[in-house]
Amino acid sequence: MHVDHAGIATDDAAALAALYADLLECEVAHEEEFDGMDVVFLDAGGSYLELLEPLDDEGAIASYLDRHGPGIHHLAFATADIEGTLERARGLGIDLIDEEPRPGAWGHEVAFLHPRDTGGVLVEFVEH
């Protein structure tokens, strides 16, 4: 397992993508509208920055921005067996936000763990 991406909540994904592209000398690897968000993945040399801009005032990212402002929303770890990884988390007593994998951006299967059980970090598992 390795860090797949850091999800970053932002009010302006295009502007932040341009800044990071210049600052980190990285390129946009993928962009799409997904689940009420503009989602931009920047290739950061083996992992990604996932920029998440809400398209309206509804949804988890809009809510996050209202409460916390822009910043890191979650850390995602790549796994080849998301169901087995979720089972391991259950066995450790970690509360799952997603009991089963669900479709995520870029065609991936994803599942989130509750941050109260992971040191205050919203952890996502992603299977490509």
N, C-alpha and C positions, 0 to 999 in steps of 0.2 A: 504494500500500500504506500502511496506517496501523495503529497499535496497536489491536488489537481488545479485548484484555483482559489482565489480570495474573491468573495462577492462584495462589491462596493456599492452602497446606495448613493445615488447622486440625483440632483435636480436637472443635470445637463450632461447626458452620456457622451454626446458628440464633442463638447468642449473638453471634458475630462479625457476622452480618448485622444484628442489632439495633443493635450498637454503631456500625457504619459508617452505617446508615440515619440514626441520630441525629447522628453527628459530621459526615457529609458531606451530609446532607439528600438522600439518594438512596433509591430504592425498589427492591424486589425486582422484577426483570424476568422472571425465569424460575427455576423450581425443579424438580428431578427427581432420582430415583435412577437412576444410570447407572454401569455397570461396577463395582459394589461400593462406590459412593460416594454420599453425599448431595451434590448439586451445586446451588449457589445463585449466580445471576448478579444482581449489583446494577448498575443503570444509573448510571454515574458521568459522565453528560453527554457522550456521544459515544464512550465506551468503557465497558468493564465491569470489575468485579471478579468473578472466578469463585472462589467459596469451595468448597473440596474437603475433605469430611470422610469418611474411610473408615468403612464400615459393619461391618468386621471387621478382623482382624489381618493380612490378606493384601493383596496388591496394591501398586502403585507408591507411592501416597500414604501408606499405612500404613508402608511401608518408609522413605519420605522422613522422616516424622515421627519414627520410631525413630532415624534417623541424625542429623537436623538440628534437629528440633523444628519448631514452627509457623513459618510465614513464606512468603515468595514462592517458589513452586515453578517457575513458568515465565512467559515473556512470549509472547503470541500476536499475530501480525500477520495482518490480513485480506488476502486476495488473491482476485481474480476468476478466477485460473487457477492452481489449486494444483499441477497436474501440470507446468505450465511453470515455476512457481516452484521446484519440486523439481529440475527439470532444470537450472535456473540454479545452484542450490546444488551439485548434482553436478559441474557444470562448474567450479566454484570449488574443488573438492576437499574439500567438506564432507561428513563422514560422516553419512548419514541413519539415524535410528532406524527410520523408516517409509519403506521404498522406494516404497510406493504409498500414496495417501490411504486413510484408514479412517474408519468412522463415529465421530463424536464426540458430545459432549453437545449438546442443543438441536437435533439433527438436522443438524449441520454435518459437513462432511468435514474431517479434520485430518491433519497429519503433523508429526513432530518431528525436529529436527536434534540431533546429539550436542553437548553443551555443551563438550567439549574443543576443538571447532573454532569455537565462537562466543563466545569470551571467558569461558567458565565459565557461560554462561547457557543454560538449556534453552529453545530457541526452538521455538515451534509456529506452523505456518501453518494458517489456518482459512479455508475457503470456505463462505460462507453459501448 
